[in-house]
Each structure stands twice: as structure tokens, then as C-alpha cells.
Amino acid sequence: MLQSNLLQTDRTHLSLSAQARPDQINGGGIGDLVKFAIGFAKRRYLMIIVTAALVFAAAMLYLRFAPPTYTAQVQILLSNPRAKFVQQQSLLPEPVVDVVQIETQLQMIRSRATARAVITKLKLANDLDLTGSRWSLSALLQRIRSRSQQPENNSQADTSNEPSEGAIVALLDGLTAYRIGYSNIIEISYSSSSAVRAAEIANAAADAYISDQMDARFEATRTAASWLQERLHNLNEQALTAERAVSAYKSQNNIVSTGGKSIDEQPVNDLNARLVAARTQTSDAQVKFNRYNAVLGANATGSSVINAPDAASADVLQSSIINSLRQQYLELSRREADWSSRFGRDHLAVVNLRSRIRDIRTSILDEVRRLAETSRNELEAAQQRQQELEKQLARAVSQSRLTNSAELTIRELESRAKSLRTMHEAFLQHYMGSTQQETFPISETRVISPASPPDRKSKPKTRLVLGLSLFAGVALGIGLALLRDVMDRVFRTSSQMEAALELPCLSLVPLLSSSKAQKSTARSQQPDEDLQSRTVSNIPTIHRAVIGMPLSRFTEAIRSIKLAIDHTPAKASNQVIGITSALPNEGKTTIAASLAQLIGHSGKRAILVDCDLRNPSLSASMAPKASFGLLEVANGSRSLEETIWRDPRTNLAFLPAVRRGALLHTSEILSAETVSKLFDRLRQTYDYVIVDLPPLTPLVDVRVTASLIDCYVLVVEWGRTKIDVVQHALHTAPTISDSLIGAVLNKTDIRAMARYDAYRSDYYDDSHYIRYGLSDS
């Protein structure tokens, strides 16, 4: 396989071209990225598909064995206002429904008291879903044991109806409550493995909440009624005591009636009536002033809004200005709560709303202060009038000879008795009305949509789980595939080899199967070799591939190696070529034999020398019956002509290496003077000397051949040899590294190259080679 960079032996130029390639790739833009993605998908599609299928299968198993969960919902209306006639007679004020109130109710629904009431009502203290032991081994043993001990267990179950802490926590985990939008409707939902049980618990939770609300209100009403009844009793006793005092005082002073006196008594009576009216006005003004002060005091501590329209603030709400400001305040407060939940409390619009709310609140308080100041002036005026009337009455009394202390005392006693009796009747009327009203059975909340057993499970969601599993499987597969690519520290492409080794890639030698080689050389087989003439006639089929398949990619790749050897400008002549590799079994022997066969078949004088003295595999395959070889020539026991074997088809000479036992000093043998003289003789006799050398990593023999070899060719196995191993081998043999003209990527899977070398994927298309008569067969 001939590439444009096969003949580049200038290391500096190679380094620059290798560095420029990433820039070109980056400059390719989306097209290069698409090519890389396509190549990556072609390389790792199987891993991605298998990973996605495994994750999808795991999701299917989860859906198959995961217990279903059903969720039932019940909706309740938080505020159910009572009739007006009921509100007017109620002892307790109507609650104001706002965000805080709704959140409070939600917490009450999710409270432990509600859970305890539900468990007690439905008798769920020993329910397996709540105790968390439905699928445990102990629960299974308990169910088996319960079949034989059912009567005894029934008696024990009656005593264990009290809900446990775990049951309460488990029920609260499945119970949820939330507000629907911005309405006063709350939705209570419960999730359970049983649709019927989910509906029962949801409805029971709603009933427990409503019952708790009614019980709490009834309890508050009973407490208020009890206090009112005690107060009525006290007022009645005080009124009776005051009436008895009036009657006793009249009897002691012989007063028949408060009238019947002289006419001089009339001014005193008038002044007394006016004084009573003045005192009433003063009392009313005092009460009114106290109410204003109460409103100011309640809002001076940072209260968020003016008090509700009850008896304490009725005078304040009579002001049209305050009512208008208060309506604006409530509207802005509602909008502030709405916008805070939608845009956040720190949003500029929400901050501006709060600023306007503070301004309106300040205006309300200023108006209340103005009214309070007016009320204070009225109080002072009333007090002055009262004082003036008191002075006039005092003067009138002092001037009246007919008025005595007894008359004043009787009037005071009568006035007090009348006030107490009036107060008692008012309290009695209010008590009777409230007592009748509290018997009206109505709650502030009611169920508007009870829960029913759901038809479909809420969890797990089949489509969602399958969709997520498929997405996660593909993502995990891509991640594993990327990790596999990152961890794949072997040689795959020529550019990868050039960048890692700073050597030109001389050729990509395709992987040649034995069946193709045998098919191509079946017609050329001859009888066994002649030991007398030392003729090589039974050469392995893979070594004969360049002759049997002259129009194949394999042969074209071997031609690329020869062309690179012939046109390397580093030296004047590359006559002795050493073929080596970093590790054994990378195919260096096949490359050496194929290169020698190609050169010999072209008419050149070529000799193939087996210098792998410790493992002469080439000699074992080409001349297995040879008795003499390189070692005998080196020690002088045999001549060169006596040891050389020849191939009659290609006129290739072969110098084998015969191993007769363990060789301990092969490096000394190769560095001997006799071997150097032998190679000098080979240079003079042959045009090309192809030397099959040992690998670099396990042995040091190759390092001593620098004086014998003109240039080296490094053979690297595609997809197997680690990059770090080759780099370390070249680093430990600098003399060999300097003489390398390039590397050969052997046993290449050409079809897989399109997946790994996406930027030159079209280069590996068979159509380019078929056009010129080249093929793999």
C-alpha cells in the first residue's frame, strides 16, 4: 500500500508534518468532526448497542419486579363561611384565609396527630406496608407461622393497635398535601401499593383533618361559654346586691321616693341628668381614644396590617380614608404574595410592591394618629364639660338646703344597680344566642372531591423508565466506548505511528489469511527440497504470497517497503536491511521473507539471512533440514557456498541459522570479526541483503548489529503492540533508532482502518485498487 508520506525520512520534516496535522484537523470543522463520529460509531457500535441493551433489560426487569404504587387524591375547600346570622352570634371571630393560614393548615394535615388518627381509624397499626416488612424474610416467616397460630395471634393483635413510631413515619412519607394554584382548595394525596388502600387513607386523612378542626372550634366555644356563664352569675349577684342596698338605704332614711321634694331640688336633678350625660360622653370619648391608642400600639411593633374589623377597631374602619387605604394595602399584599411565589422575593417588582405596601401602611397609621388626636381633643372637651357640671352640681348641692347626702347616695346606688342589671341582661342575651348558634353543626372546611381508587399506577412510570434507561444506556455505552478508545494504547493508524515514534510509516501491510495464501500458491508447489543441491522448494505459503498474489494489497505493501529502502536520502546505499520488531510474533520474519522474495523475483541478486540465533524460525520454515548455517560460517567450519540455499523460482539465496543447543552469547557471536567479514562478503556478492533480526525488547542482540546493517525497518503489529513498549524499546537502543528508515504496520485490518482513520477513510476503499487490477485474492 503506497502512501504519500512513505518516503519521508527527514525526521525534522516528519515532526513538523505530524504537528501540523492536528491544526488541519481542527481547521476541517464540522466535516472532520462528523467523520470522527462516524468512525467512532463504526468502531464501537457493538459496545454501545450491548451496553444500551443491558441497561434497557435492567429497566425491564425493574418494571417487571418493582411493586406498583397507586396515588389517590382528595380535594377539600379550606374556607366554608358560615351564614351571616351565625357569624353575628358567634363567640369567636371568623379566621382570615391567607398564605400563612393555608401553610398552617397544610402542616396540620401532615402532622403526626392526623397520621395517628388515620392509623387508629383504619386499624393500620400492624399493616405490612406501614411497618416496612411486606417483602422481608421475617415477614414471610411470620405469614407462614400465622397459618398455624392464627387464634393466638388474634388475641395478641388486639393489644397492639396502638400505632408505632415507624408506622406513623411511613404513613407520613406517603401522605402529601399542597395548595392548588392560588385557590383555597387543598389536595391531599396518598401513595400505596394498593389502589383501594390509597383511597381509604386519603379520605381518612381528610376526615381526620375536618374532625380536628370542628373539635378545636367546639372546644374553644365551650371554653368561651363557660367563662360567659361564670361572668353572668357574678353580674347577677352584683346587681342583686346593689338593688338590696338601694332598698335598705331607703328604709333607713325613710325615703319613699326620689321625687316629692321641694322645687329647689329641680336644678339639682337637671344638673345631675346633665352630669350623667356628660360622664357618658366622657366615657365614650375615653373609650374611643383608648381604641385609637390600642390600634396604634398594635401596629407600632411591626404588625403587617391593621387589625380586622372587630369591636376593638370599629371606629377606625368608619373612616372612608382608612377603608380606601386598607383596600389598597390588602390588594398590594395579595399581589406581593402572588409575585413572590412566581418571581422570587428579591425581584424588583416584588421589592417595589413591598415599598408601596409600607407607604400605604404608614399613611394608614398617620390617619389613625390624626383621628386619635381628634378623639383626644374631644375627650379633653368632654372632661372639661364634666368637670364644669360637677362644679355646678357641687355648688347646687351645697346651696340646696333640701338636698342631703342620703339623696345622693340613693341616686348613686340606684344608678349602679341599674347599670349592673342592664349589663347582666345584655350578657344574658348574648350568651343565649351564642349557645343556640354553636349547636349549628358546620365546619369551615368541607370535602369537594373525595378520593376514589385509581385505575393506573403512578409509579414506576413505564414510558419514563424505558426512555431514561434507553438514553442512559446509550450514554453509558458511548462513555465506555470513549474510555475504551482512550485506553486503547496500541497502533491503529499510520499518523498515530508517525506521531508516537517520529518515524515515517513505510507501509500498511494487510493481514493475510492462510487460506488465501495457500490458494494462491497451490499451483506452484514442488517436491521436497534437494539436500544435495540445497534447493528451497517448500517455502511456506505466506512467504510465497508476493509471488502467488502479485496483484494484491499485500504485495503492493511489500513493494512500498522496497521503494522506501531504495529512495531513502539519508544514506547513499541501503544494501543491508535489518528487519526487527519490538516484541516477538509481530510478523517481522514474514515481512523479511516476503521482501526478499519480491526483490529476488524482480531479478535482483538478493540473499535472506536468518540472524535470530536463539529462535531461528525463518530457517525452520524455509530450510528445516539444513545442517549448516551462519554459525558454522562464522566459526570457519564451513564455507559460505556450502551453507547457502536457493529458491529456483526467484533465484533468492538463503543463509539459515542452525541451532544445535542453547546459545548463551549470541550477542558476542554477532559482534565477532568473522561475522563482520561475512557481511562484507555478502555486500560484494549480492545487491540486497535482507537480515531477519531478533526482537528488540527481550534480547540485546540487535544492538550489536549496528556495524553490520545499513538501515533498519521496524515491524509493528496492528492493534496489538503497545505504544509505550515500542517507545521504550527504541529508547533503550539509540543506535538502532538512529538507523531506522521507518516502520511497517503489519497485520492490518484494512476494513477496520476506515473506522479508525476517519480522515482518510476513502483511501481504504477497494474500488481504488480494483480499478488497477489489485485485490486481496
Number of C-alpha atoms within 10 A of each C-alpha: 20 18 14 7 17 24 23 20 22 15 14 11 12 18 16 12 15 20 12 11 13 11 10 11 14 12 11 12 10 11 13 16 15 13 18 17 14 16 21 19 16 15 18 18 16 13 18 21 15 14 22 22 17 16 22 22 16 15 21 16 11 14 17 11 9 12 14 18 18 23 27 27 24 23 23 21 16 22 17 12 14 15 9 9 9 16 15 14 18 20 21 13 12 13 11 11 11 12 15 10 13 20 14 11 18 20 13 16 25 19 14 16 15 22 25 23 19 26 25 14 14 13 13 22 23 16 15 14 16 23 20 13 13 14 10 11 10 11 15 13 10 12 14 11 12 14 10 10 12 12 10 10 13 11 10 11 12 9 8 11 14 16 21 17 12 13 23 23 16 16 24 19 13 16 23 17 20 17 18 11 8 10 10 17 20 23 20 25 23 27 25 24 16 18 21 16 19 26 25 19 29 28 25 21 26 27 18 20 26 20 15 17 17 17 13 12 16 15 12 14 18 15 12 15 18 13 11 17 16 10 15 19 13 13 20 17 15 17 21 15 13 22 20 15 16 20 14 13 17 18 11 9 11 9 15 9 10 11 11 9 11 10 9 14 17 12 15 20 14 12 19 20 13 17 21 16 13 21 19 14 19 21 15 16 21 19 15 23 21 16 20 25 17 14 19 17 12 14 16 10 8 8 11 12 16 20 15 14 13 10 8 16 17 15 16 23 18 11 13 10 15 21 14 12 18 20 13 16 23 15 12 18 18 14 15 21 18 15 17 17 12 11 12 15 15 10 13 11 15 22 16 13 20 18 12 16 23 15 13 20 22 13 16 22 18 14 17 22 16 13 18 21 15 13 21 19 14 19 21 15 15 21 19 14 18 21 15 14 20 19 14 17 20 15 12 19 19 12 12 14 11 13 17 11 9 14 18 14 14 21 15 14 19 18 16 17 21 15 14 21 20 14 16 21 15 12 17 19 11 15 21 13 16 21 16 12 17 18 9 10 8 13 17 16 20 18 18 12 13 16 25 18 16 16 10 12 19 16 18 15 14 16 9 11 17 18 14 15 22 20 15 16 24 21 15 18 24 21 13 16 21 14 11 13 15 9 9 14 15 20 21 22 19 24 19 16 22 20 17 15 19 21 26 27 28 33 28 29 26 23 16 18 10 13 11 17 21 18 14 20 20 12 9 14 13 11 8 11 20 12 13 6 11 18 18 24 20 18 18 18 21 22 24 22 26 28 21 22 21 17 18 20 25 28 24 22 25 28 21 23 26 17 15 23 22 15 15 19 15 12 12 10 13 21 20 24 23 29 30 28 29 25 22 16 12 21 18 28 25 20 24 27 29 23 25 30 26 25 23 22 18 12 11 16 18 28 29 27 27 26 26 23 25 18 16 19 17 26 23 15 13 21 25 15 14 18 14 21 24 25 22 17 20 20 13 11 10 15 15 18 9 14 20 22 27 20 20 11 13 19 20 24 23 28 26 29 28 23 19 9 7 9 11 9 11 19 17 11 18 22 18 14 12 15 19 17 13 15 18 13 12 19 15 10 13 15 17 21 25 24 25 26 25 27 23 23 19 11 14 15 23 25 18 19 20 16 11 19 22 19 24 26 25 26 27 29 25 23 17 14 18 17 18 12 15 22 14 13 20 20 12 15 16 12 16 24 21 12 17 21 30 28 27 30 25 25 21 22 16 16 13 15 20 22 22 19 21 21 18 13 16 12 15 16 14 15 13 13 17 13 9 9 10 19 19 16 17
